[in-house]
Amino acid sequence: DVMLQLRDVGIDVVVIDRPNNPETTYETARQVAAALGVAPLAETLIDELDTAITAKIAEIAKLVPQDPALHPRVAFLYIRGQSGVYYLFGDGSSATSLLSALGVVDVAQEIGWVGEKPKTDEALIAADPDIIVVMTKGLESAGGVDGLLAAQPSIALTTAGQNQRIIDADDTLIFAGGTRIPDILDGLARAIYAPDSLPGA
């Protein structure tokens, strides 16, 4: 309704696609640049960002164990504890390209979980991740790691839950795309492979 009202009074409204990986981020950059009348600038930004992402992925690859059996098994959970919302992100979700770039096993994808939908206890226990990635505010809403494990016995039964390997990432950054993609990859890679390198560790 708000968009229609803006258009009715003569204000241009441009709707862009939601990016969920580097490729769709590049397309979003093109859409924004075209809307602003500076289309050629998008290609400059895309080239710079693609170079930065490629370099970061190559840097992370050096940390990934050569033996595939030793690759960390990771699940991404979207949590809103106060509302009782727990979504497991699977194949084709916003988490897919992120986990792929980190060189980990996407356990939701492994068990055939598609998209972003409410987790089931059976699915999470079957996936048995070594590490669970969540958003910071989501974890806070569940009462932190202890509150999350108490509220969700299925999480406590996973290897990640038993070892309390729950990694939280800033809600506003993890799927924001754009120029922060290399930073998100760097932070998550450190948390997974080299936690002692994190600030305050």
C-alpha positions, 0 to 999 in steps of 0.5 A: 500500500505504501509503495502504491501511495508513493507511486500515486504521488509521482515518486519513482519506486524501484523494487530490487531482488533479494540477494542470497549469494554473490551472483544475485548480489551482483544482479542487485548491484546492477539493478540499483545502479540502473535505477540511479542512472549510473549503470556502468559503475555496477560493473566496476563494483562487481569486479572489485567484489568478485576479486575480493570474494575469490581471494577470501575463498582461496584463503579459507580453502587453505584451512579446510582439511584435505580429508573430506571426512574431516570437513566440519558438518554445519547447520544454519538455524534461524531462531526467534526463541520468544516466538518458538520459531526455529527454521533449518536452512537447506538447499537453495536457501540463503545459507547454501552458498555461504556454507559452500564457500566455507568448505564445510558439509552443509548437513541440511543439504546432505539430508535433502532439506530444501529451502527455509522451513521449520526444523523437525527434531528428527531432521536435525538429529539425523543431520547431526551437525558438529557446528550450528550457525545462528544469528546473534539476536536469535540466540539472545532471544532463546536465552543464549546457548544454555537457553537454546539447549534447554528449550530444544532437546534435539539441538542438545542431542547433536554433536554441536549441542553436546560440545556447545559449538554454536556460532552466532553472526550479526543479524544485519550482516550475515545475509546482507550480501554486498561488500560485506561478503568477504568480511562475513566469510572471514569471521565465520571461517575464523570461528570454525577453523581458527577460533583463537584468532577472533578478537577477545579469544 
